[in-house]
Amino acid sequence: MAYHISRAAEREWIDVKDVPGLRQALMVGEVHGSHHMEISLYELAPGATLGWNRCPFEESWFVTGGNGRAALAGLEYDLGAGDYGVAPVGMPHSLSAGDQGLSWFSVRAPKPPTFDGARSHISAEPLSGEYLGRPSENDPRHRFVGHYSESTDVVPFGDLSMPGYHGPNIKNIGIRMMVDQLLGAQHHTTFIASIAGRSGPGRAAKVHYHPFEEIYYFIGGGMRGWIDGNEEVTQTGDLVWVSTDGTHGFVNERDEPARWIEVQSPVPPTSDAFFFPDDWRSLPEAGETR
Ligand SMILES: [Fe+2]
C-alpha cells in the first residue's frame, strides 16, 4: 500500500506504557508501511512529564493546545498553542505539561528502530537550563524552537517555491516553514501549507510523486484528492500519508482555504524533488516530434 488515511472520526487513543498521564493516537508508522516517519497526536495530563530522554531519531513537536515546558540544549521554554521545536538525534530533551495539560502533533524521523535489541528512548540526567519564555524566531538566543501564529503568519498564495521545486505545477499555495535544516533537523521538514479556496483542477496540485514520504494533516478545510488513482475526500482532522512511489494530487473545491501541517521525510533533495507523470509522458522519443 503506497498510502494511508487516518480519519479523525476513527482515531484510537491508547495510554502509553511506562509514562503516567500520556496518551497517544498513532496516525502513521511502521504498521502502515512507513520507513521514515512516525506521526502521532499526544496528550499529557496536567502536571505530568515525559522526563529526560535521548533518542536514536529526531523528534519534533507542534503544540495544539494547553501549556507546558520544553527543555533541551541548556535552554528552557514555556509552551503554548502554535509553538514548535525539534530535538536532534541524541540530544537530551524533556517535555512537561502545565496546569492545563499539553497536546501536540509529534514527528519522529526516521521511524523508531525495531531490530532485535533496538532502543527508542534512553533515559538522560536532568539538565537545568536558561529560561527563555515562549519560543520566538526573533530572539537570537533561541535554538531548535519557533512559533507559528495563525493570525500573523499569513503567506500570499502563489506557485510553489521551496527547496527542490520552483515550478508552476502546484498553484495558489502558501508555505510557512517550521522544522527544517535551519532549525536543526536533518531527517524531516515540517511546514504549514494552505491552498486558496476555489482552486479546482489545474489551479491546485497536479498529480505528482517524489523520493520522500509525506503527510498532510488537515487543520482547516479539506480537499478532494487523487491518490494512487483513487478519489479520496478529506476533512479537518484527517491525515493522509503517501509513500515514495505514491502519486497524489488534489484540489480545494470549498470557498475557504484548506490548511494543513505537512511533513516530508527524508529531507527532499535540493533539486529534482518533485516528479509530474504528465510531464514525462509527454516527452518525445528519439526521432519523434510532438
Ligand atoms: Fe507531494
Boltz pocket constraint, residues with backbone or C-beta under 6 A from the ligand:
constraints:
  - pocket:
      binder: B
      contacts: [[A, 208], [A, 209], [A, 210], [A, 214], [A, 248]]
      max_distance: 6.0
